Structures are given as C-alpha cells and as structure tokens.
Amino acid sequence: MAKLVFDKIYMEKEYILEGKDTFYIGRINTNDITVPHYTLFSRLSPASQSLLVKDLTKVSRIHARLTRKGSQWYIEDVGTKGLGSNYGTFVNDARLEVKKPYLLQNNDRIKLGPVECTFVEE
C-alpha cells in the first residue's frame, strides 16, 4: 500500500493511494488530493488562514500527478496548463523536469511548492 503522509494542520495525516492508478494533487477541489484540505483549512482561525495563504497559493491549481505502473509509483510536475507548476515539484530537494515521470521510493520527501509530504510504501 502506498500513501502520502503530511504533517500540516490543514491536511489529513495520510492519503492512501488506492482504487485507481492516477491521482492529481493541487489547489482546486476537482483534484484527488487538495492542498489545502478545505474542510480542515476552514476550521482554522482567520488569523491562521491568513498566515498560510501566501504559501498555499504557491501550489498550482493542478500541481502534480501520481501514476501507478505495475507496483511502482511515479510523480510528475504537470501544472494547471500542462506546462509545469510555477513553484515546482521536488523529490528529495531535486526539482523535477516538467512532465517527466520520476520513480518514487519509500520515504521520498515531496515538495509541492512550499508544501511537503512523504511518500510511504508499506
């Protein structure tokens, strides 16, 4: 089982990657994983929301795509218009090339702009 693990007050702790082979991550609510999780974000105080907005707007409306091929997971920086995100997708601090799939390994650190999570395979 693969999952993304977040340590943010505006995100669920874990997002299990099952039931399909492609997951989109980004700010708009049509993504499979939204950053932020709007229900959790709405529960924060207005002051807390205000402090977070600057960083959260650096996550593109459609930022990245996770794809399963066989038993392996890949991540791609796609961006809203398919030309890459403005603030990049990083794996272990290396910026990904636009639309070039990167093979994820257990405990890889992923950054979507300034928002970090960990890819975990169990």
PyMOL commands that set and color helices and strands:
alter all, ss='L'
color gray80, all
select helices_A, chain A and resi 38-42+46-56
alter helices_A, ss='H'
color red, helices_A
select strands_A, chain A and resi 2-5+14-17+22-26+33-34+64-69+72-77+89-91+94-95+102-103+108-112+115-121
alter strands_A, ss='S'
color yellow, strands_A
deselect
rebuild
show_as cartoon
